Amino acid sequence: MLKHRLLFGALMIAAFGSVVILDGLLDGSLTASAPDKAVQGTLLCLLIASLAMPAQLELSKLAAAKNIRIFTPVAAVASILLATAWYWPQFIGISPGLYLPVVSALVLPALLLNQYFSCGTSGVLANCGATYFAICYLGILSGFVLAIRIDFGLWTLFMFVCVIKCSDIGAWAIGRKLGKHKFSPRISPGKTWEGMGGAVGASVLVAVLFAVFCDIMVWPAALVFGVCSAFIGQLGDLAESMIKRDSEQKDSANKVPGFGGILDIIDSPLMAAPFAYLFFALCAK
């Protein structure tokens, strides 16, 4: 377990870093010496979109364990459209503030039509409600990851992702070694207050280092960002654990050795992304 977690964790970090750096090279945002192009974040947009289908399939499997049907084709398409809400306005000239509510509203009749032709009047609220939840969870929340990249730049995105994932690593490492006092025994018995302390310490350290060396924000603001991100990231992990516990599943899938499924990897950044976007909007230089 530990060997797989370290190996595949390192591989995923390297893969993500490579995609984001190449993305910055292509659109000029990696360095100040190259002019920024009008369209930003293309490769990150493709990466986020490519994760929508497997993530929706995992959620669909969890819902099926409770005899609830998620309309995967509609959910995947709608998730991609919402997750890329900050990308398309670079071409079509409308703001994400208009794009998001319009697409969100159009999803509802699509869901009702799918329900009518596939299930009739059986399980309308459960099926449509679960599918809309899946769309918001994987679409709207992940859209803020791309929003951070486009609105605040590549290094701010790196700061966000590194703070959240180092928070996860700190929680896992310290909780594994020193954890005794349960943080949320009803949802995730393995989480402890000692682990939360490790999460806070790791995220604060990484946030302050990014703030100082990349000149993203003043260090006192970075300290607050690190503390808040640690708690919100762990709440994101607990939110997915609630879904898995309700479905009586240990992991969302077994695609990634040592981690589980796609949902088990992205749960913390998803929940933290809207908060991070708001924080950067208020405190970034």
C-alpha positions, 0 to 999 in steps of 0.5 A, spaced: 500 500 500 505 505 502 509 503 496 504 503 491 501 510 494 508 513 493 510 510 486 503 512 483 503 519 487 510 521 484 508 519 477 501 523 478 505 529 480 510 528 475 504 527 469 500 533 472 506 538 472 508 536 465 502 538 462 501 544 466 508 546 464 507 544 457 501 548 457 504 554 460 510 554 454 504 553 449 500 559 451 506 564 454 504 564 461 510 560 464 515 566 463 514 573 463 519 574 457 514 570 452 508 574 451 501 571 453 496 568 448 489 570 448 487 563 449 490 560 455 489 553 459 488 549 453 492 543 455 489 543 462 482 544 459 483 537 455 486 534 462 480 536 466 475 534 460 478 527 460 477 526 467 470 527 467 467 520 464 471 516 468 469 520 474 462 520 472 462 512 471 465 511 478 459 516 481 454 512 477 457 505 480 456 508 487 449 511 486 447 504 483 449 501 489 443 505 492 438 503 486 439 510 484 441 511 476 445 517 474 444 518 466 452 518 465 452 520 458 448 527 460 452 527 466 459 527 462 457 532 457 454 537 462 460 536 466 465 537 461 461 544 459 461 546 466 468 544 467 470 548 461 466 554 463 472 559 463 475 556 457 470 557 452 468 565 453 475 566 451 472 564 444 465 566 444 466 573 448 461 571 454 463 571 461 463 565 465 458 569 470 453 568 464 455 561 461 454 557 467 447 559 469 445 558 462 448 551 461 446 549 468 439 551 466 439 547 460 441 541 463 435 540 467 430 539 461 435 534 458 435 530 464 427 530 464 427 528 457 432 522 459 428 520 465 422 520 461 425 516 455 429 511 459 425 510 466 418 513 465 416 516 472 419 511 476 425 514 480 424 521 477 427 525 484 432 520 485 435 519 478 435 526 476 437 529 483 443 524 483 445 526 476 444 533 477 448 533 483 454 529 479 454 534 474 455 540 479 460 536 483 464 534 477 463 540 473 462 546 477 467 545 482 472 543 477 471 549 473 474 553 478 480 549 477 481 552 470 478 558 472 484 559 477 489 557 471 486 562 466 484 568 471 490 568 476 496 564 472 500 558 472 504 559 478 497 560 482 495 554 480 501 550 482 500 554 489 493 551 489 494 544 487 501 543 491 498 546 498 492 541 497 495 535 495 501 537 500 495 537 506 493 530 504 500 528 504 501 531 511 494 528 514 496 521 511 503 521 514 502 524 521 496 521 522 499 514 520 504 515 525 501 519 531 494 519 530 490 517 536 484 522 537 479 521 531 477 527 527 470 524 524 469 517 526 462 516 523 464 518 516 472 516 516 475 512 522 482 513 519 482 521 520 485 524 526 486 530 529 493 529 529 493 528 522 489 534 521 495 538 524 500 535 519 495 537 514 495 544 516 503 544 517 504 542 510 499 546 507 501 552 511 509 551 509 507 550 502 503 556 501 508 561 505 514 558 500 509 559 494 507 566 496 514 568 498 518 565 492 513 566 486 510 573 489 503 571 489 501 574 495 503 577 502 506 571 507 500 573 512 495 572 507 498 565 505 498 563 512 491 564 512 490 560 506 494 554 508 490 553 514 483 554 511 485 550 505 487 544 509 481 544 513 477 545 506 481 539 503 479 534 508 472 536 508 472 535 501 475 528 502 470 527 508 464 529 503 466 523 498 467 518 504 460 520 506 458 518 499 462 511 499 460 509 506 452 510 504 454 506 498 458 501 502 464 502 498 471 502 500 474 506 494 470 509 488 474 504 484 481 500 483 484 504 477 490 507 481 493 502 486 494 505 493 489 511 492 483 507 489 479 511 483 479 518 480 474 521 485 479 518 491 484 523 488 480 529 486 476 530 492 480 535 496 481 539 490 474 539 488 471 542 494 477 547 495 477 550 488 471 555 489 474 557 496 481 558 493 478 562 487 475 567 492 481 567 496 486 569 490 481 574 487 481 578 494 488 577 496 493 575 490 497 581 488 
